[in-house]
Amino acid sequence: MNCKVTDLYDLSHTVAGDYLKGFTYPWEALEGIKELILKIGATLSPEEYDHPEEDVWIAKDAKRYPNNYIGGPCIIGHETEVRPGAFVRGSALVGNHCVVGNSTELKNVILFDNVQVPHYNYVGDSILGYKAHMGAGSITSNVKADKKLVVIKNEGEFIETGRKKVGAMLGDFADIGCNTVLNPGTVIGRNSNVYPVSCVRGVVPENSIYKEARKIVIKEDRG
C-alpha cells in the first residue's frame, strides 16, 4: 500500500505524533489540524513560546525575519526559520528546525521536524514527514480542476478521501525537485526523490526515484 501513516512517518519527530496514531491514512488527519493546534498551543510554556497574537505560538528561539505574515491557529517550533515574504495562512503546525522560506505559503498543514520548504513553495492540506524537502518552486496542488472529491490512485486501487481538498503526503526524507507540481492526493513514499519539473499524481513507492510518469525506478542499495 505504501500510503498509511505507519508506512510514511516516524511519529517521534512531531508533536502531532499521538494525534496521527489515531488514523490509518494521513489525509484523514487534515480535518482536525486546526483543533489540534489550539489544543497543543494551550499547553505550551510561556517561557519557551511567545504568544504574539490570538492562536499563534512561536518558539522564542525561532528566527522570524521581517516582512512575513503568520496567522492563527499556528505553532512555529524551536529553531525554525520563517523567512521574508512567508505567508502562513493558518492551521499550520510547523515543527522544530524547519525552514519556511521566502514567498512560501502554508495552509492547513503539518510539517514534521527538519522539513524545508525554502523557496516559492505552496503547501496546502498536506503533511510533510521528517526531513522532507521541497525544491524551489515546487507546490502541492490541493483541489482538482473539476472540483470533485479527491481519490488516491495506487496501482489500480482507488481510495476515496471524501475531501475536496487534499494536497500531498510526503514520507520521511522525501525530496521534491524544483518546479514540480504534486497533484491532489499525491503520496510520496519514504526516502524517495522526484525529478525537477515533474507533474506527479498517485502513489510513488518508498525508496524510489520518480523520473516521469510510468518511469519510476527502485534505488540501488549502495550500502
N, C-alpha and C positions, 0 to 999 in steps of 0.2 A: 504493500500500500504506500509506504513512504510519506504519508501526509498526516499522520496522527501526531498529537502533541508529543508523545513519547518517542516518536521517530525523529523529530526535528530538533528538540530542545533539551539542554541540560538546565533544569529548572532552578538549580542553585545559583544561577547568575542573574536573577531578577527578584525584586521584592514582590512580583506578581506570581511567584512560583506556586504558592499554596492555592491561589485562585485558579491558575491554569490546570492544576491537577484535577480539577472538577470537570474537565471537558475531554471528550475523545478527540475532536478536531479543533485546531486553533481558531478557525473563523467563528466557532460557537462562542468564543470569549469576547468578540467585538462588541456585543450589545451592552455589556456591563462595565466597560472600561471607565466611563465617567463616574459611576458609583464607586468603583474600586479605588480610584484616585482620591475621592472625597473621604473614603474610609481610612485609607493609609495616611493621608495628609493630616487627619485629626490626631494621629498618634505620633507624629514627628516631633522631635525635641526642638524647642526654640533655640537651644544652644548650638544646634547643628544646622538648622534651616531658617532662612529668612522667610517672612510671610508678607511680601510687599503689597499684596492686594488680595481680595477675597478669592479663595480657592486656588491660590498659587503658592507653591513652596519651592524655594531654590536653595540648594546646599550652600552654606557660607563659603566653602572652598571651591565652588564652581566659578568659572570665569565667564561673565556676561559682558560682551563687548557692547559699545554704544549702537544705537540705531537698529534695534530689533523690537519685536512685539511678542510678548508671552501672555496668552490669555488662559484663563482657568476653565475647567479644572486642569491643573498641570503640576507635575513634580519633576524637577531637574535634579539629578543625582550628584554625588560627590565628584569633584574634579572634572566635571563635564564642561565643555566649551560651547557657548551659544554665540555664534559669530555675527558680524554686521549683516543686517538685511534679513535675518531669520524671521519667519512668520509662524509662530506656534499658535494655531487657531483654537486649541483647547482639546480636552480629553487626550492629553499626551503624557504618558508615563515614560520618562527618559531615565535610563539607568546611570550608573557610575562610569566615569572615564569615557563618556561618549563625545562625539563631535556633531553638533547641529550647525551646518555651515552657512556661508553667505547665500542669501536668496533661496534657502531651503524652507519648505513649508511642511508642517506636520499637522495631522488632524485625525483624532481617534486611533491612536497607535500605542503599542507597547514596544519600546526599544530596550532590549536586554543590555547588560553592561558591555562596554567597549564597542558599541556599534558606531559606525562612521557613516554619516550622510552629509558629506562636507561641502558639496558644490552644486548648487542649482538643482536640487532634488525635490520631488514632490512625493510624500509618503502619506497615504491616507487609508484608513480602515485596514491596517496591516500590522503584522507582528514580525519583528526582526530579531533573530536569535543572536546569541553571544558572538561577538567579534564579526558580525555580518558587516559588509561594506558595499556601498553603492557608489559607483564611479560618477564622475561629473556628468550632469545632465540626465542621469537615469531616473525613471519615475515609475510609480505604481499607478496604473490606471484602475480606478475602482468602480466605474459604472459602465455597463455595456451600452453600445450605441443605440440598441433597440429598447433600452431601459427595462429589460426583463430581468428576472431573478438570476443571480449568478449560479452557475453549475460548475463544479470541479470535474475536469475531464482527466482520467488517468487510465490509459491503455484499454479503452473500450468500456471502462466503468464510469458511470455518471453519478456524482454525489450532489444532491440538492442542498444548497445552503439555506434557502428560504430568505435570503437577503438580497436587496437591490444593490447594496454597496459592499463589495469585498475587494480589497486590494491584493497584496501579495503576502505570502507566508514564507519567510526566509529562514532556513535552518541555520544552526550554529556554523560560523565560518564561511557562509555563502558569500560569494564575491561577484558583483554585477558590473559588467563592463560599461564604459562611458556611453551615454546617449542611447541606452536601452529602454524599451518600453516593456514592462511586465503587465500583461493584460489582466482584466478582472479574474480573480480566482487562481492566479498562478501560484504554484508551490515549488520552491527550490530546496532540494534536499541538503542535508548537512555536507559541508566541505565541497560544495560544487561551485563551478565557475561558469559564467555566461560571457560569451564573446561580446566585445563592444558592438554597438549599433544593431542589436538583436531585437526581434519582436517575439516575445515568448508568451505562450499560453499553455495551460495544463500543468502536469507534474514532471519536474526534472528530478531523476533519482539522485540519491546521495552519491558523493564521490565521483561526480560526472563532470564533463565539460560540454556545455551547450554551444555548438558551433553554428548551427542553423536548424530550422525545422527538419525533422527526420534525420538529423545527423548529430546524435548525442553519443559520445564515446565514454567508456569507463576508463578512469585514470589508471595508469600503470603503477604498480607498487614499487616505489623506488627505495623502500626501506633497507 
